[in-house]
Amino acid sequence: MDKVYNFIVDEPGARLDKYVCQKCPELSRTYVQKLISDGHITVNDRMTKTGLKLNIGDRLTVTIPPATPNPLSPEAIPLNIIYEDDDLLVIDKLAGLAIHPAPGHLSHTLVNAILSHLPNLPDTDDSLRPGIVHRLDKDTSGVMLVAKNRQAQANLIDQFKAHSVVKAYLVLVKGHLTPESGVIEAPIGRDPRNRKRMAVVTKGREAWTQYNVVKYIGDYTLLKVKPETGRTHQIRVHLSAIGYPVVGDTTYGLKSAYSSRQFMHACCLGFKLPSTGEYIEFTSELPPDLAQTLKNIT
């Protein structure tokens, strides 16, 4: 059965999607925008657009349709849980584990593992990505955050959109990167020559990646990298674009005899707890396979 909320607007000039998020904090902005585009949110009984500026006295109706049944099955895949409370999980993800299913491939992912650990996980905005607020590539290991309810999910997604979440990665690249610290600023979009890849393109979305050299090892450089934006494959694309490809990255970098996967590890994640607003930070040590890679190239 649909849930229906009715509001009389009391704030002049408010943008429709932002106003609905204020009134219904359990809904993420992305979900609200989808409700608007699907005609489930009306103003004065009329369908409208996301960016509509509201007037005092406007009648706002928000209709939330029943959640789509979750097609996924729980799987007893081990999770290395660093932290857990009523709102979220912090996981140290293993390399090789995809984050969420895709059509035609609904098993053996982090989401399946989460559903096993949290059998009562409430339905969220995307039935294939319950609780997911950000991504790590399948072959990237390290700290990852999962929401346990709608309100926490909306809060955490907003933190990521505001770029207030601290993310840091340990990355090994080929060559001696100089200067020892800097910011790569280059727009990222779909590669016009291969739509399955991303690339630095003139009309792409703005992207910034901060880096600091941890140490030089032979013909390689170990970096601590902080992406200030969250574009798809951002770190790998940016480092490849400046001539320092990620070791083991067969898409944007180069194959390596020393590493069977891309040398990227999410070593730090910091954010504010949705319940209290307290800033908290979690770290993860370099996993054994990547530590061995460093030994092998020395």
N, C-alpha and C positions, 0 to 999 in steps of 0.2 A: 504494500500500500504506500502511496506517495505521502511524504511529509510536506506540509505546506506552512510557510511562515509569511505573515503579513506585517509590513512596517509602514509607518508614515514618516517620510524623510524630515529630519530636524536639523540638517546641516547643509547650508547652501553651497553649491559649487562642487560638492563631493563627486568623485568619479565613481561610476556604478559598481565596478568590480571591487574597488577598495572599500566602498561603503558596506557591501554585502559581507566582506571578510571581517569587518569590524563588528557587524551584528551577529555573524555566525562564525566565531573564531575556530570552530572545529573543522571548517572547510578550507582547503588550500586555495590559493588564488588561481592556480591552474584549473582546478576543478570548477571554481565559480565561473571562470571564463568559458569553460565548456558548457556549463548550464545556460549561460547567456546565449551562446551561439546556437544551442539546441532549442531555444525558445522556452526554457524552463524558468526563466526569470523575466518578469514583465514589469514595465513602469506605466502606471495608469492604464493597465490592461492591454498594453501594446508591447510586442516584441521590439527589442532595441539592440544597441551595440555596446560592447564592453566599455568604451571610453566615454559614454554619455555623461554629461555633467548634470547632476540632479538639482532640483529646486525644492525649497521647503514646501511641504504639503504633498509632494508626489507620493502616490500609492505604489508601494513596492511589494510584489508577490514573488516568493522564492519557493519553487516546487522541487523537491528532491525525490527523484524516482527510486524505486527499490534497487538495491545493489545487484549487479550481475553476479550470478552464482560463480563461485571460484572454481575454475576447472582444474586446479592444481591438486596434487596429492602430497601429503607430508612424506618425507623420506628421512630416515635416521642417519643423516650425514653429520659427523662430529663437528661441533662448533667450538672454537677457542674463544670463550667469552671473557673479556677483560673487565667489563662492568655491566651491571644491570640494575634498573630501578623500574618503577611503575610505568614510566614513559618510554624507555628506550633500552637498546642493547648496544654495547660497543664490542665489536668482534675483531679478532686478529685473523684476517682472511688468508687462506692458503692460496698459493698460485695454482692455476689450472681449474679453478671453480668459477663458472659463469655466475653473474649476479642474479639474473632473472631469466625466465623462460622466454622463448619466442614462438610464434605460431608454428606448429608442427614439431616443436621440441619443448615439451612441457616437464622435463624431469632432469634430475641430477644438477640442480642449481642451488645457489644460496637461499633463494626463496623457498624451495622445497625443504631445505634444512630448517629454516625459520618456522615454517608451518608445523614441523615436527616438534620443535622446542616450545612453540606457542600455539597449541591447538585451538585456543579461543581468540586468536588474533582477529580483531574486528575488521569487517570489510572496509577497505579504503578506496581512494579514487580510481585506482587502476587494479583490476582483478588479477593481472599478471605480475604486478609489482607491489604487493601489499607490504607496507612498512618501509619501502625503499625511498630514501631522500637524496642519495647521491650514488655515484658509481665508481667502481674500480674496474679496469680492464680485466678480462679473464686471467691473463698471465701476470697481473700485478698483485703482489701480496701486501698485507699490512692492515692498518687500522681502518675500520669501517663502521658507520653508524646506521642503526635501524630503529625506526619508530614503532611503538607498540599500540598507538591509538591515533585517531584522526587529529585531535588537537595538537598532540606532540609533533605529528608529521607536518602539519601546517606551520607550526612555530619553527621547526628545524629547516624546512624548505625556505622560509622567509629569511632565516639567517644566511643560508647559502646564497640566496639571491642578492642579499645586501653585502656580500663579500666580507662578512664579519667572522666567518669560520676560518681558523688557522689550519692550513694543510701544508705538510712538508713531506718530501720524498727524497730517498737516497737513490741516485741514478749514476750509472757508470757509462761514460761516453768514450768513443775512440778519439784520440788526439789530446793535446794539451790546450785546454780552453783558457784563453786570456781575454780580458783581465780576470783577476781571481774572483771578482763579484760584478754583478751587473743585472740589467733588466732587458729581456727580449720583448720588444713591442712590435707586433705584426698581426694584421687581421687574418682570421682563419675562417675558411668556408669549404664547401665541397670541391674536390679536385675536378676541374672541368674535363680532364682527360681520363679520370677513373672515379666514378660516382661512389665507389665503395671506400674511397680514401678521403682524408681531409688534406688541406694544403694551405699555405700562405697565399691568399688571393686579394686583389685590390678591393673588391666589394664584399669581403668577408666581415665577420663580426669582430670587433676590437678585442684584443687579447694581450695580456701581460704575464710574463713569467720571470720571476726573480730567481737568481742562482748565486751560490757561493761555493767556491772550491773547498772541498774537505781535504783532499790530498791528490798529488800526482803519483801514479803507479805505472812505471814503465812507460808505454806509449798511450796510456789511458788517463782519464781524470774522473775521480769520484766526486760527485756534486751533491749538495743539499739544495733542493729546488722547491720553491714555493709559488704555485700558480695563483696569481691574484684574480684571475677570471677562471671560468670553468668550462672552456670549450672542449668538444670531443677530441681526444688524443692530443690535447694542447701541448704537453711537455715534449712528447715524441716529435710532433710536427715542428715546434719551434727549434729544438736542438738540431734536428736534421737540416732545417732551413739555413742555420748559420754554419753548417759544415761539421758538426760534432754529433754524429748519430748515436743513438742509444744502442749499447752492446746487446746482441741477441734479438733485436727488434727486426723481424723479417719484413715488416710492412714499410717502415720509414727509415730503418737503420741498416744493420748488416748482420748476417749470420755470424756466429762465433763458435770456435772450437771450445771455448771456455765456459759458455753458458747455454743451456738448452732452452732458455726463455729470456724474454726481455728483462734487463737488469733495472727493474723499478720496484721500489718498496716504499709503501706509505708508512713513514716512520713516526709521524706525529699528527694528531687531530685535536683541535681545541675549539670549544663552542660554549654557549650558555645553556645550562639546564632549563628546559621549558618550565619546570615547576617552580623554580626559585630565582632564575636569572643569574645564578652563580656561574662564573666562568670556570671551566674545568678542562684539563688537557690530558691526553693519553698518548703513550708512546709504545713503539714496538721495535724490538731488536732485529737486526738483519738476520733473516732465516739462514739455516745451514747451507743451502745450495748456493746462495749468493755470497756468503762468507767464504765458501770454498773457491768460488770464482776469483775472488780477490787474492786468495793464496796462490792460485794457479798462475796468475799473470804477473806475480811479483818476481 
